[in-house]
Amino acid sequence: MRPGLDFVDAEPLATVWTNDPWARGSYAALDAAATPQDIADLESEDTHLHLAGEYTEPAFTGLMEGALCSGRRAADRIIGMARRSGT
């Protein structure tokens, strides 16, 4: 992994996507003309939609690091919204 990322090592998790009831072997991809602003527009706090996945992280698109960074970003946003709302 990239040394600039500050993630805590944990036990690895292997999954078979075709057996995962949430994934069912699916994947997502952006159109070639998509921009980072397209993701930001979809993730407005008004929609309460928080996207995560390597395809949402412009610096690491297509890489595991992108999945990690985007998961942290989405979690941080959700936690921030919960704190602001008092829940």
DSSP file (Angstrom, degrees, kcal/mol; ACC not computed):
  #  RESIDUE AA STRUCTURE BP1 BP2  ACC     N-H-->O    O-->H-N    N-H-->O    O-->H-N    TCO  KAPPA ALPHA  PHI   PSI    X-CA   Y-CA   Z-CA
    1    1 A M              0   0    0      0, 0.0     0, 0.0     0, 0.0     0, 0.0   0.000 360.0 360.0 360.0 172.8    0.0    0.0    0.0
    2    2 A R    >   -     0   0    0      1,-0.1     3,-1.8     2,-0.0     0, 0.0  -0.658 360.0-140.7 -82.9 129.1    1.0    3.6   -0.2
    3    3 A P  T 3  S+     0   0    0      0, 0.0    -1,-0.1     0, 0.0     0, 0.0   0.723  96.9  68.4 -63.6 -20.7    2.9    4.9    2.8
    4    4 A G  T 3  S+     0   0    0      2,-0.1     2,-0.4     0, 0.0    -2,-0.0   0.622  82.0  88.0 -74.3 -11.6    1.0    8.2    2.8
    5    5 A L    <   -     0   0    0     -3,-1.8     2,-0.5     1,-0.1    60,-0.0  -0.747  67.6-152.7 -90.8 134.4   -2.2    6.5    3.8
    6    6 A D        +     0   0    0     -2,-0.4     2,-0.3     2,-0.0    -1,-0.1  -0.373  38.6 144.6-105.7  54.6   -2.7    6.3    7.5
    7    7 A F        -     0   0    0     -2,-0.5     2,-0.3     1,-0.0    -2,-0.0  -0.685  50.6-117.3 -93.4 146.4   -5.0    3.2    7.8
    8    8 A V        -     0   0    0     -2,-0.3     2,-0.1     1,-0.1    -2,-0.0  -0.633  31.4-116.0 -80.2 133.3   -4.7    0.8   10.6
    9    9 A D        +     0   0    0     -2,-0.3     2,-0.3     3,-0.0    -1,-0.1  -0.453  44.2 168.8 -66.9 141.5   -3.7   -2.8    9.6
   10   10 A A        -     0   0    0     -2,-0.1     3,-0.1    -3,-0.0    -3,-0.0  -0.873  45.3 -65.3-142.5 174.7   -6.4   -5.3   10.3
   11   11 A E        -     0   0    0     -2,-0.3     2,-0.0     1,-0.1     0, 0.0  -0.459  61.3-112.6 -63.7 133.4   -7.2   -8.9    9.5
   12   12 A P        -     0   0    0      0, 0.0     2,-0.5     0, 0.0    -1,-0.1  -0.335  26.0-147.4 -67.8 152.4   -7.7   -9.2    5.7
   13   13 A L        -     0   0    0     -3,-0.1     2,-0.4     2,-0.0    -3,-0.0  -0.986   8.5-163.9-123.6 125.2  -11.2  -10.1    4.5
   14   14 A A        -     0   0    0     -2,-0.5     2,-0.4     2,-0.0     0, 0.0  -0.892  11.6-178.3-107.2 139.9  -11.8  -12.1    1.4
   15   15 A T        -     0   0    0     -2,-0.4     2,-0.8     5,-0.0     3,-0.1  -0.978  28.8-135.4-136.5 150.2  -15.2  -12.2   -0.2
   16   16 A V    >>  -     0   0    0     -2,-0.4     3,-2.1     1,-0.2     4,-0.7  -0.911  19.9-154.7-102.9 106.7  -16.7  -13.9   -3.2
   17   17 A W  G >4 S+     0   0    0     -2,-0.8     8,-1.1     1,-0.3     3,-0.9   0.818  90.1  58.6 -56.3 -35.9  -18.6  -11.2   -4.9
   18   18 A T  G 34 S+     0   0    0      6,-0.3    -1,-0.3     1,-0.3    -2,-0.0   0.729 110.7  44.1 -68.9 -18.3  -21.1  -13.6   -6.6
   19   19 A N  G <4 S+     0   0    0     -3,-2.1    -1,-0.3     3,-0.0    -2,-0.2   0.478  88.4 103.4 -99.6  -5.1  -22.1  -14.9   -3.1
   20   20 A D    <X  -     0   0    0     -3,-0.9     4,-2.6    -4,-0.7     3,-0.4  -0.691  62.4-152.4 -82.1 117.2  -22.3  -11.4   -1.5
   21   21 A P  T  4 S+     0   0    0      0, 0.0    -1,-0.2     0, 0.0    -4,-0.0   0.728  95.0  48.0 -64.7 -19.6  -26.0  -10.5   -1.1
   22   22 A W  T  4 S+     0   0    0      1,-0.0    -5,-0.0     4,-0.0    -2,-0.0   0.768 125.0  25.9 -89.5 -27.4  -25.1   -6.8   -1.3
   23   23 A A  T >4 S-     0   0    0     -3,-0.4     3,-1.5    -6,-0.2    -5,-0.1   0.848  70.7-170.4-102.2 -46.9  -22.8   -6.9   -4.3
   24   24 A R  T 3< S-     0   0    0     -4,-2.6    -6,-0.3    -7,-0.6    -7,-0.1   0.840  79.5 -55.8  53.5  36.0  -23.9   -9.9   -6.3
   25   25 A G  T 3  S+     0   0    0     -8,-1.1    -1,-0.3     1,-0.2    -7,-0.2   0.612 102.6 141.6  79.3  12.0  -20.9   -9.6   -8.5
   26   26 A S    <   -     0   0    0     -3,-1.5     2,-0.3    -9,-0.2    -1,-0.2  -0.318  26.9-176.6 -84.6 167.6  -21.6   -6.0   -9.5
   27   27 A Y        -     0   0    0     -2,-0.1     2,-0.3     2,-0.0     0, 0.0  -0.962  15.8-133.4-152.6 166.7  -19.3   -3.1  -10.0
   28   28 A A        +     0   0    0     -2,-0.3     2,-0.3     2,-0.0    27,-0.1  -0.913  19.5 177.8-124.9 153.0  -19.5    0.6  -10.8
   29   29 A A        -     0   0    0     -2,-0.3     2,-0.2    26,-0.0     3,-0.1  -0.988  23.3-126.1-152.4 145.8  -17.7    2.7  -13.2
   30   30 A L        -     0   0    0     -2,-0.3     2,-0.0     1,-0.1    26,-0.0  -0.611  35.9 -99.4 -89.1 152.9  -17.8    6.4  -14.3
   31   31 A D    >   -     0   0    0     -2,-0.2     3,-2.1     1,-0.1    -1,-0.1  -0.347  36.4-111.5 -62.1 150.3  -18.2    7.5  -17.8
   32   32 A A  T 3  S+     0   0    0      1,-0.3    -1,-0.1    -3,-0.1    -2,-0.0   0.766 119.0  52.8 -59.2 -25.6  -14.9    8.6  -19.5
   33   33 A A  T 3  S+     0   0    0      2,-0.0    -1,-0.3     0, 0.0    -2,-0.0   0.456  83.8 119.9 -90.0  -0.6  -16.1   12.2  -19.5
   34   34 A A    <   -     0   0    0     -3,-2.1    -4,-0.1     1,-0.0     3,-0.0  -0.290  46.9-157.9 -66.9 149.6  -16.9   12.2  -15.7
   35   35 A T    >>  -     0   0    0      1,-0.1     3,-1.2     0, 0.0     4,-1.0  -0.818  33.2-106.0-122.0 163.1  -15.2   14.7  -13.5
   36   36 A P  H 3> S+     0   0    0      0, 0.0     4,-2.0     0, 0.0     3,-0.3   0.831 120.3  62.5 -56.5 -30.7  -14.5   14.8   -9.7
   37   37 A Q  H 3> S+     0   0    0      1,-0.2     4,-2.7     2,-0.2     5,-0.2   0.819  93.0  63.0 -65.8 -29.2  -17.2   17.5   -9.5
   38   38 A D  H <> S+     0   0    0     -3,-1.2     4,-1.6     2,-0.2    -1,-0.2   0.918 106.0  44.5 -60.4 -43.1  -19.8   14.9  -10.8
   39   39 A I  H  X S+     0   0    0     -4,-1.0     4,-1.7    -3,-0.3    -2,-0.2   0.933 112.4  51.8 -65.7 -45.9  -19.2   12.8   -7.7
   40   40 A A  H  < S+     0   0    0     -4,-2.0    -2,-0.2     1,-0.2    -1,-0.2   0.890 107.6  53.2 -58.7 -39.8  -19.3   15.9   -5.5
   41   41 A D  H >< S+     0   0    0     -4,-2.7     3,-0.9     1,-0.2    -1,-0.2   0.884 109.2  48.5 -63.5 -38.3  -22.6   17.0   -7.0
   42   42 A L  H 3< S+     0   0    0     -4,-1.6    -1,-0.2     1,-0.2     7,-0.2   0.802 107.8  57.0 -69.7 -28.8  -24.1   13.6   -6.3
   43   43 A E  T 3< S+     0   0    0     -4,-1.7    -1,-0.2    -5,-0.1    -2,-0.2   0.112  71.2 146.0 -94.0  22.0  -22.9   13.6   -2.7
   44   44 A S    X>> -     0   0    0     -3,-0.9     3,-1.5     1,-0.2     5,-0.8  -0.270  57.8-123.8 -60.2 145.8  -24.5   16.8   -1.5
   45   45 A E  T 345S+     0   0    0      1,-0.3     3,-0.3     2,-0.2    -1,-0.2   0.744 108.5  69.0 -63.8 -21.6  -25.7   16.8    2.1
   46   46 A D  T 345S+     0   0    0      1,-0.2    -1,-0.3     2,-0.1    -2,-0.1   0.823 102.4  43.9 -64.6 -30.1  -29.2   17.6    1.0
   47   47 A T  T <45S-     0   0    0     -3,-1.5    -1,-0.2     2,-0.2    -2,-0.2   0.656  96.0-140.0 -88.8 -15.6  -29.5   14.2   -0.6
   48   48 A H  T  <5 +     0   0    0     -4,-0.8     2,-0.5    -3,-0.3    -3,-0.1   0.791  56.2 140.0  57.2  28.4  -28.0   12.3    2.3
   49   49 A L      < -     0   0    0     -5,-0.8     2,-0.5    -7,-0.2    -1,-0.2  -0.908  31.1-175.8-104.8 124.7  -26.3   10.2   -0.4
   50   50 A H        -     0   0    0     -2,-0.5     2,-0.3    -3,-0.1    -7,-0.1  -0.959   9.1-158.3-124.9 112.4  -22.7    9.2    0.4
   51   51 A L        +     0   0    0     -2,-0.5     2,-0.3   -12,-0.1    23,-0.1  -0.691  12.5 177.4 -93.6 141.0  -20.8    7.3   -2.3
   52   52 A A        +     0   0    0     -2,-0.3     2,-0.2    21,-0.1    15,-0.1  -0.984  26.3  97.5-138.8 151.1  -17.8    5.2   -1.6
   53   53 A G  S >  S-     0   0    0     13,-0.4     3,-2.6    -2,-0.3     4,-0.3  -0.554  80.1 -84.7 142.6 153.1  -15.7    3.0   -3.9
   54   54 A E  G >  S+     0   0    0      1,-0.3     3,-1.3    -2,-0.2     9,-0.2   0.783 122.1  64.7 -55.6 -28.2  -12.5    3.4   -5.8
   55   55 A Y  G 3  S+     0   0    0      1,-0.2    -1,-0.3     6,-0.2     6,-0.1   0.638  97.3  56.3 -72.1 -12.4  -14.3    5.0   -8.7
   56   56 A T  G <  S+     0   0    0     -3,-2.6    -1,-0.2     1,-0.1    -2,-0.2   0.416  91.0  79.1 -96.5   0.9  -15.2    8.0   -6.5
   57   57 A E    X   -     0   0    0     -3,-1.3     3,-1.5    -4,-0.3     4,-0.2  -0.846  61.2-167.4-114.3  95.7  -11.6    8.8   -5.5
   58   58 A P  G >  S+     0   0    0      0, 0.0     3,-0.7     0, 0.0    -1,-0.2   0.817  85.7  54.5 -54.5 -35.8   -9.9   10.7   -8.3
   59   59 A A  G 3  S+     0   0    0      1,-0.2     7,-0.1     7,-0.1    -2,-0.0   0.769 124.5  23.7 -70.9 -23.9   -6.4   10.3   -6.9
   60   60 A F  G X  S+     0   0    0     -3,-1.5     3,-2.1    -6,-0.2     6,-0.6  -0.059  79.3 164.0-134.1  33.9   -6.7    6.5   -6.7
   61   61 A T  T <  S+     0   0    0     -3,-0.7    -6,-0.2     1,-0.3     3,-0.1  -0.309  74.2  15.1 -57.2 131.8   -9.3    5.5   -9.3
   62   62 A G  T 3  S+     0   0    0      1,-0.3     2,-0.3     2,-0.1    -1,-0.3   0.473 108.6 103.8  84.8   2.3   -9.2    1.8  -10.0
   63   63 A L  S X> S-     0   0    0     -3,-2.1     4,-1.3    -9,-0.2     3,-0.7  -0.840  79.3-121.6-120.0 154.7   -7.0    1.0   -7.0
   64   64 A M  H 3> S+     0   0    0     -2,-0.3     4,-2.2     1,-0.3     5,-0.2   0.857 113.6  62.4 -57.5 -35.8   -7.6   -0.5   -3.6
   65   65 A E  H 3> S+     0   0    0      1,-0.2     4,-2.8     2,-0.2    -1,-0.3   0.858  98.9  55.4 -59.9 -34.8   -6.3    2.7   -2.0
   66   66 A G  H <> S+     0   0    0     -3,-0.7     4,-2.5    -6,-0.6   -13,-0.4   0.890 106.3  50.3 -64.4 -39.7   -9.2    4.5   -3.7
   67   67 A A  H  X S+     0   0    0     -4,-1.3     4,-2.1     2,-0.2    -2,-0.2   0.920 112.9  46.6 -64.1 -43.2  -11.7    2.2   -2.0
   68   68 A L  H  X S+     0   0    0     -4,-2.2     4,-2.1     2,-0.2    -2,-0.2   0.942 114.5  46.0 -64.5 -48.3  -10.1    2.8    1.4
   69   69 A C  H  X S+     0   0    0     -4,-2.8     4,-2.5     1,-0.2    -2,-0.2   0.915 114.1  48.0 -62.2 -43.1   -9.9    6.6    1.0
   70   70 A S  H  X S+     0   0    0     -4,-2.5     4,-2.6    -5,-0.2    -1,-0.2   0.864 109.4  53.0 -70.0 -34.4  -13.5    6.8   -0.2
   71   71 A G  H  X S+     0   0    0     -4,-2.1     4,-2.4    -5,-0.2    -1,-0.2   0.916 111.6  46.0 -64.0 -42.5  -14.8    4.6    2.5
   72   72 A R  H  X S+     0   0    0     -4,-2.1     4,-2.8     2,-0.2    -2,-0.2   0.917 112.2  51.5 -65.0 -42.6  -13.1    6.8    5.1
   73   73 A R  H  X S+     0   0    0     -4,-2.5     4,-2.1     2,-0.2    -2,-0.2   0.931 112.3  45.5 -60.2 -47.0  -14.4   10.0    3.4
   74   74 A A  H  X S+     0   0    0     -4,-2.6     4,-2.3     2,-0.2    -1,-0.2   0.915 113.7  49.2 -64.5 -43.0  -18.0    8.7    3.3
   75   75 A A  H  X S+     0   0    0     -4,-2.4     4,-2.7     1,-0.2     5,-0.2   0.917 110.1  51.4 -63.1 -42.9  -17.8    7.6    7.0
   76   76 A D  H  X S+     0   0    0     -4,-2.8     4,-2.5     1,-0.2    -1,-0.2   0.898 110.7  48.8 -61.0 -40.4  -16.4   10.9    8.1
   77   77 A R  H  X S+     0   0    0     -4,-2.1     4,-2.4     2,-0.2    -1,-0.2   0.917 112.0  48.0 -66.0 -42.6  -19.2   12.8    6.3
   78   78 A I  H  X S+     0   0    0     -4,-2.3     4,-2.4     2,-0.2    -2,-0.2   0.928 113.2  47.6 -63.9 -45.1  -21.9   10.6    7.9
   79   79 A I  H  X S+     0   0    0     -4,-2.7     4,-2.5     1,-0.2    -2,-0.2   0.918 111.7  51.3 -62.0 -43.4  -20.4   11.0   11.3
   80   80 A G  H  X S+     0   0    0     -4,-2.5     4,-2.3    -5,-0.2    -2,-0.2   0.908 110.5  48.0 -60.6 -43.2  -20.1   14.7   10.8
   81   81 A M  H  X S+     0   0    0     -4,-2.4     4,-1.8     2,-0.2    -1,-0.2   0.906 111.4  50.8 -64.2 -41.2  -23.8   15.0    9.8
   82   82 A A  H  X>S+     0   0    0     -4,-2.4     5,-2.3     1,-0.2     4,-0.7   0.909 111.1  48.4 -63.6 -41.7  -24.8   12.9   12.8
   83   83 A R  H ><5S+     0   0    0     -4,-2.5     3,-0.7     1,-0.2    -1,-0.2   0.909 110.8  50.3 -65.4 -41.7  -22.9   15.1   15.2
   84   84 A R  H 3<5S+     0   0    0     -4,-2.3    -1,-0.2     1,-0.2    -2,-0.2   0.829 112.3  47.4 -66.2 -30.6  -24.3   18.3   13.7
   85   85 A S  H 3<5S-     0   0    0     -4,-1.8    -1,-0.2    -5,-0.2    -2,-0.2   0.547 114.3-117.3 -88.4  -6.1  -27.9   16.9   14.0
   86   86 A G  T <<5       0   0    0     -3,-0.7    -3,-0.2    -4,-0.7    -4,-0.1   0.666 360.0 360.0  82.1  16.7  -27.3   15.8   17.6
   87   87 A T      <       0   0    0     -5,-2.3    -4,-0.2    -6,-0.2    -5,-0.1   0.423 360.0 360.0-101.7 360.0  -27.8   12.0   17.0
